[in-house]
Amino acid sequence: MPGSFTLLPQPRSTEVGQGSFTFAEDLAITGPREWAAVVRRLLAPGTGLDLPGRDDGALRLHRDESLPDEGYRLEVTGDGIDVHAGDHRA
């Protein structure tokens, strides 16, 4: 399917809701600088987007110490994507 992504590590479970989020040309990242660099390195080549860091970015990275190393929770809504992770390797 065009525009879809494969998640690695593969999630243990998923919940499909209503709606979607489309990557815009001005998509920016909010979160720890080191984590944003990892996301940029992984997504920029496939999307062609610059993915600058900004306080109001729609791709939001959050450290969640309740999650294990490499654990993550991904929430996609109409106004953005929130990635909650135990560390930057998620």
Buried (B, 14 or more C-beta within 10 A) or exposed (E): EEEEEEEEEEEEEEEEEEEEBEBEEEBBBBBBEEBBBBBBEEBEEEBEBEBEBBEEBBBBBBBBEEBEEEBBBEEBEEEBBBBBBBBBEB
